[in-house]
Amino acid sequence: MSTYVFGHTTPDSDSIVGAHSLSYLKNQLGEDCIPTRQGEINPETAFILERFGFEKPMLKTNYAGENVYIIDFMESSQSPEDIAEATILGIVDHHKLGDLKTAGPLEMWVRPVGCSNTIVKQMFDYFGVEIPKELAGMMMCAILSDTVIFKSPTCTKEDTKAVKELAEIAGIEDPKALGIEMFIVKSDVLNDTKEALVLRDFKDFNMGSEKIGVGQLEVVDLSVFDDMKEELFEAMQKIKDEAGRHTVLLLLTDIMQEGSQLLVLSNDNSKIETAFSVSLEDNQVWLPKVMSRKKQVIPFLEGQF
């Protein structure tokens, strides 16, 4: 019986590459693992896969009765609807503990680092398994993406060490240059619908009795959004209404200015203003130095909800 490996509902580069890297490691250790994904990939991830010669993992949304490893999440809100009917053999993640439950003991690799693929790299080292050149390049890119080329406050020395070692394996002399190239691709926001943009890197969180959705778009120049804010708000409203969300937030993150414009649609704006000690103007506000949803946004929202 094969075991499936997958990341969160709206996959980013870490979850897609992580499905590949963790599956490869487990296969080398004698388990039959297949990388899968719950949703469509974004332009940055497509760039990484093409750059290193990998295919998209198989799209799979039902896992009842299956054995699974999950990577890059621990929240039921980011899981397949039938996750309770699957057997979770293990979790590899760099986020806070979520609300998933298991019937039996499981393998847990959870570290306070900037990227799940940093942890997978440590697992390769622990088990003494060599990483193929092309897989190393992909894992390096995933870490550069999640740490915003080391600018995110989530970045640790373990992440920079992993990138250095993976770059050596992959034969890449200038990882940061490849990272910039990757983020230029990620900055392409003109070829998607506004709803697809909001959902490109979107996560739901259960906070108290409310569902809160938070999306993030990372670009090298925030001016690309100047003429589309109204349409983004319209898309956010649709997404908010469709799932009965209390709040939908969209972080427009400028990796060069190192900050984020926060767009807000909420049943109670005062909770958002209190969470970040700001005053919203036209349902938005600039948050200097805010780069990380995980570390600089979600904990403050949870304090309110």
Protein Blocks (a to p, Z undefined) as FASTA:
>chain_A
ZZdddddfbdcfklmmmmmmmmmmmmmnopacddddfbdcdfklmmmmmmnopacddddf
bfghiacddehiabfklgcfklmmpccfbdcdfbdcdfbdcfbdcdddddddfbfklmmm
mmmmmnopacdfklmmmmmmmmmmmnonolafkbcfklmmmmmmmmmmnopablmlmmmm
mmmmmmpmklbcfklmmmmmgcdddehjbccdddddddfbfklmmmmmmmmmmmmmmmmm
mnopabdcdddddfklopaddddddfblklmmmmnopadeehiacdehiabfklmmmmmm
mmmZZ
